[in-house]
Amino acid sequence: MIDINSKAATVSFRNVTKMYGSDVTAIDNINLDIEAGKLVTLLGPSGCGKTTTLRMVAGLEMATQGQIFIGDVDVTNLPATDRDVSMVFQSYALFPHMTVLENVSYGLGFSGFNKSETRERAHAGLDLVGLKGYSERLPSALSGGQQQRVAVARALVLEPQVLLFDEPLSNLDAKLRRQVREEIREIQQNLGLTVVYVTHDQEEALAVSDEIVVMRNASIAQMGTPRQLYDTPADTFVADFIGEANLLPCEVTAVSGDVAHVLLGDFQTTLPSRGVSQGAAIIAIRPSRLVIGAASGFKAVVNKATYVGSRMEYTLVSGFSTMFAVQDDVDNPLSIGQEVIVGFSKTGPVLLPVT
Amino acid sequence: MATSTKTLSQPILLLWILVGWAGFLLLPWYLVDGGLFSDQWLVDGYPFDKNYAPAVFLITQGEKLWLAPLLIPLVMPLFALKREKSDPLYAKILILTGAIGFSWLIIQGFSIGIRGWNYDWLSSLFGKLDGRQFGMGYGGLFLASSFLFLLTQGIAARGAINGDVFVVGAIGFVIAIVGAFVFLPIVNMLMSAFITEDGSYSFLVFAGKFFDDRLWGLSCLIGPGRCGVAWNSLFLAVCVGFLTTVLGLIFALVVTRSGFKYRRAVRALTILPIITPPFVIGLALILMFGLSGSITQFFSELFGLQPTRWLYGLPGVMIAQVLAYTPIAFLVLIGVVEGVSPSMEEAAQTLRASRWQVFKTVSLPLMRPGLANAFLLGFIESMADFGNPLILGGNFDVLSTEIFFAIVGAQYDQGRAAVLAIVLLGFTLTAFFAQRKWLGKKSYTTVSGKGDSGVHPLMPSGLAIPVLVIAAIWSTFTLTIYGMIIYGSMVKLWGVDNTLTFKHYVTAFSVRVTEKGWQWTGSAWDSFWTTIQIATIAAPLTAAVGLITAYLLTRQSFRGKNAFEFGTMLSFAIPGTVIGVSYILAFNVPPIELTGTGAILVISFIFRNMPVGVRAGIASMSQLDKSLDESSLTLGANSWQTFRKIILPLLKPAILAALVYSFVRAMTAISAVIFLVSAKYDMATSYIIGRVENNDYGLAIAYSTTLIFVMLLAVGILQLLVGRTKIGRRESAAREKS
């Protein structure tokens, strides 16, 4: 039995710009390094350039300026056919006139495998995605999830240097989405593949990625591990886009070294300065990191209280902002109109410049 | 995988270099009498005889020295062979080679003709030339294609279309052939609109002919006078375009969306009129509705009415054209109606739309590209039709017949013909642009890469009943027409002696078996076999050129694409009569000398019928999601492999349509053919017209009937050969249940 392996390679963008016509900038001078064997997600709102970036890795779009490397090879001018990259499309793009096996074998035929090898590999690929016994069906006789797996198998069997996913889960139902995303992650880790993954769903991105590239307006807003992005967002856009964040306006009164003295309403505290200078600033804090009933903090009034089973959700109003907080104590809920003292947990708040 | 391109592209380069050298060293440079395959030239002094010699032998003997510079671009590409494709010199060498070689071929071809220099200023510049030359032969052809494809490979290597050799080559090829066989003759022809009697050019000549009252007069609106031919043509074409689209849609709906039991029969029935030479329908209409037509006679006896000549004029031409072109609209629309994704309609149904609302708000709008295409085809076909107006027009003159009479008639006014052609072109091009504008930039992709399982809903009953009634009436009418044709072919002398006889068939198609084998003694056999041969050669070529063009237009983006599309559709907007005359004028002299050959017929068919292949291809390809191509490309297939393995199989209906249409048109065409046939290559239609002119209606109709059956057979065989592509809709199974 043939095993499907990987030839994972790095991907690098060097000052890459993509223009459509002379006035539409789809990608504005980005630099990007993707390590071999890592799953990197391109995340961002629609129109931010994430799909264009992916298609440039595939060779379906050509960079207007800059260079793209796969491994050590400069592939900037290589068309898709000649790049060792395969892609799983949002619509799956299964060839409707070919059986599952023919679909999976398609790329192998162009890669110099003989007939029996092609067959074995295709079957190995179908095994890998759990579709043994479906090889003679036409795509139209498969469910959405199964079609998706065929598309994955078709890309996997080529053992590409880089495997690309263009919003692969968007056509699946929620339950299947979690399952398929776990399967993709598992296959990626077992085979050690380099994967570039496009999505607009931040939860999906946090769940599958080694690293996330958040994009905004044709450029990269921030790049880092899911934890880095979640805990230390670079700006309010990233803080707001990844997970829910309360963005509280504040005043930096003094900066000494790494420590900033911050005034929030009448509550004074110190935070890591992270390069923020004196003046108006923003504190970004996750709902779970707001401590209700803390020893020191600012005053707020409970405006809404919602019981969601595993926890309580509160909307709090203070003199300077409205915020959203959660508490695990469901047995002693706060009542609406109650005044509370709200503080920060130790690792929670992040100081950000005003944008 | 990066290595595989290198090993792939170099053999292609080598191949075209070898083709070029073969053309220069081995093949006769000039046209060989009797054709290359007569092999007489091989024993008749080749390679030294001047008539058969390859270019290199001509030069070494001191003849045709203007061919010698071709050696430079022949040697140049050898320096590219060892270079990497990414080397900038590689691209430069090839582009330069192709450009120099190709332009030198063209320059020498057009400047030196049968009588030395072709232009006076050339002889005054260089002095008198002793040498002269005839049309280029296979040597020239090989060399020209070699230069062309070296040029495109150079352009591809410079990075055009992502460096795709196949796509750039295909674009170059289509541009070259369209340039040679559409633009060259037409420009030639149109120039003559400005030529004065003494041979110089003048705009006044053009203006005088253009603003002629015979062209634009409107006196028929206010009194008994006649309207201009331009208005006649326009009115007729709009009516025919509209009627054929509606009828085509009706038949498409009956076949795909009705529970009607004999849907298949309807499908077959609508094929009938296209396999019929156009003038046959005209003849049959005369047999039925003419002064002594059977139906006219019947009614006049019944009601005691005076038979009239109502058929001759607008009504007759319109009926004949609608009969003839409804099936074309049907062929276009059936693909579109089937291509509407059932899940769209099912989605609408689940959104509480009634069947009628689904049809009105989803199905019909999704069919819009198809409807526009069908209308355009009907409009242009009607504009260009020649046979029916000739037979049934009476006093109702249209542009195409006027052009014909301007050239073959007593007036022999090439300029007037050219002006009429310009007007005709104006109409058809306006239709073309209006259609594009109307469709806008909407995407009608409904067959996506995702497997589609669903069933087309049936028509709402408020629509089904009138549709079925109209289809039934029309079918009956069509059947009657064909009954007439068959009956007419077996009657001794229509209207005079109605005894049944096979005499006409015997005269045309008798065969004698002797010891020497079969002897084709019938009078029609010669033209029959020529027709079959020409049509068989032309059909696949037409389909191939048309579909490749459609592929380039829908799937690739390149600079000048609009001009490219315009160029490929242009020949369609030019009536056959004009094509015929312009071909005679352009290809009677070097460098491309084709008159009197079979090739000129094949070529005229390819470029006359190619736009139908293009249209059919575009209509179906725009319903295939682009992600299918892209996934094939990312899986390592190159664009040629993608075209062959993904696009072509999914396009089988379009291929079938293109093949059938081009084969049948090649067998039934008359307007261009009548100028291009020669004693050696006589076509069936021109033979039949000859019989009609001799009042030999029996033989003419018998021959036509035979043609109809032959084409029916051909359509059947083609349908078997091409087959149907399974994309696994649950159509048939679900239909039987419902």
HADDOCK unambig.tbl for C-alpha pairs under 7 A between the chains (distance, minus, plus):
assign (segid A and resid 58 and name CA) (segid B and resid 634 and name CA) 6.64 0.50 0.50
assign (segid A and resid 77 and name CA) (segid B and resid 162 and name CA) 6.93 0.50 0.50
assign (segid A and resid 79 and name CA) (segid B and resid 162 and name CA) 5.58 0.50 0.50
assign (segid A and resid 80 and name CA) (segid B and resid 633 and name CA) 5.65 0.50 0.50
assign (segid A and resid 80 and name CA) (segid B and resid 634 and name CA) 5.21 0.50 0.50
assign (segid A and resid 81 and name CA) (segid B and resid 633 and name CA) 4.90 0.50 0.50
assign (segid A and resid 81 and name CA) (segid B and resid 634 and name CA) 5.62 0.50 0.50
assign (segid A and resid 81 and name CA) (segid B and resid 635 and name CA) 6.97 0.50 0.50
assign (segid A and resid 81 and name CA) (segid B and resid 636 and name CA) 4.46 0.50 0.50
assign (segid A and resid 81 and name CA) (segid B and resid 637 and name CA) 5.63 0.50 0.50
assign (segid A and resid 81 and name CA) (segid B and resid 638 and name CA) 5.30 0.50 0.50
assign (segid A and resid 82 and name CA) (segid B and resid 1 and name CA) 5.33 0.50 0.50
assign (segid A and resid 82 and name CA) (segid B and resid 2 and name CA) 5.07 0.50 0.50
assign (segid A and resid 82 and name CA) (segid B and resid 5 and name CA) 6.90 0.50 0.50
assign (segid A and resid 82 and name CA) (segid B and resid 636 and name CA) 6.48 0.50 0.50
assign (segid A and resid 83 and name CA) (segid B and resid 1 and name CA) 6.37 0.50 0.50
assign (segid A and resid 83 and name CA) (segid B and resid 2 and name CA) 6.51 0.50 0.50
assign (segid A and resid 84 and name CA) (segid B and resid 1 and name CA) 6.17 0.50 0.50
assign (segid A and resid 85 and name CA) (segid B and resid 634 and name CA) 6.33 0.50 0.50
assign (segid A and resid 86 and name CA) (segid B and resid 634 and name CA) 5.09 0.50 0.50
assign (segid A and resid 86 and name CA) (segid B and resid 635 and name CA) 5.74 0.50 0.50
assign (segid A and resid 87 and name CA) (segid B and resid 631 and name CA) 6.69 0.50 0.50
assign (segid A and resid 87 and name CA) (segid B and resid 634 and name CA) 6.36 0.50 0.50
assign (segid A and resid 91 and name CA) (segid B and resid 449 and name CA) 5.86 0.50 0.50
assign (segid A and resid 91 and name CA) (segid B and resid 450 and name CA) 5.71 0.50 0.50
assign (segid A and resid 92 and name CA) (segid B and resid 449 and name CA) 6.14 0.50 0.50
assign (segid A and resid 92 and name CA) (segid B and resid 450 and name CA) 6.12 0.50 0.50
assign (segid A and resid 93 and name CA) (segid B and resid 449 and name CA) 3.75 0.50 0.50
assign (segid A and resid 93 and name CA) (segid B and resid 450 and name CA) 5.97 0.50 0.50
assign (segid A and resid 93 and name CA) (segid B and resid 627 and name CA) 5.58 0.50 0.50
assign (segid A and resid 93 and name CA) (segid B and resid 628 and name CA) 4.89 0.50 0.50
assign (segid A and resid 93 and name CA) (segid B and resid 631 and name CA) 6.50 0.50 0.50
assign (segid A and resid 94 and name CA) (segid B and resid 449 and name CA) 5.22 0.50 0.50
assign (segid A and resid 94 and name CA) (segid B and resid 450 and name CA) 6.27 0.50 0.50
assign (segid A and resid 94 and name CA) (segid B and resid 628 and name CA) 6.91 0.50 0.50
assign (segid A and resid 95 and name CA) (segid B and resid 449 and name CA) 6.40 0.50 0.50
assign (segid A and resid 95 and name CA) (segid B and resid 628 and name CA) 6.59 0.50 0.50
assign (segid A and resid 96 and name CA) (segid B and resid 449 and name CA) 6.83 0.50 0.50
assign (segid A and resid 96 and name CA) (segid B and resid 451 and name CA) 6.03 0.50 0.50
assign (segid A and resid 96 and name CA) (segid B and resid 727 and name CA) 5.08 0.50 0.50
assign (segid A and resid 97 and name CA) (segid B and resid 650 and name CA) 6.87 0.50 0.50
assign (segid A and resid 97 and name CA) (segid B and resid 725 and name CA) 6.50 0.50 0.50
assign (segid A and resid 97 and name CA) (segid B and resid 726 and name CA) 5.63 0.50 0.50
assign (segid A and resid 97 and name CA) (segid B and resid 727 and name CA) 4.80 0.50 0.50
assign (segid A and resid 107 and name CA) (segid B and resid 635 and name CA) 4.60 0.50 0.50
assign (segid A and resid 107 and name CA) (segid B and resid 636 and name CA) 5.76 0.50 0.50
assign (segid A and resid 107 and name CA) (segid B and resid 637 and name CA) 6.80 0.50 0.50
assign (segid A and resid 110 and name CA) (segid B and resid 636 and name CA) 5.94 0.50 0.50
assign (segid A and resid 110 and name CA) (segid B and resid 637 and name CA) 5.99 0.50 0.50
assign (segid A and resid 111 and name CA) (segid B and resid 636 and name CA) 6.99 0.50 0.50
assign (segid A and resid 138 and name CA) (segid B and resid 728 and name CA) 6.62 0.50 0.50
assign (segid A and resid 139 and name CA) (segid B and resid 451 and name CA) 5.27 0.50 0.50
assign (segid A and resid 140 and name CA) (segid B and resid 451 and name CA) 3.95 0.50 0.50
assign (segid A and resid 140 and name CA) (segid B and resid 452 and name CA) 5.56 0.50 0.50
assign (segid A and resid 140 and name CA) (segid B and resid 453 and name CA) 5.91 0.50 0.50
assign (segid A and resid 140 and name CA) (segid B and resid 728 and name CA) 5.83 0.50 0.50
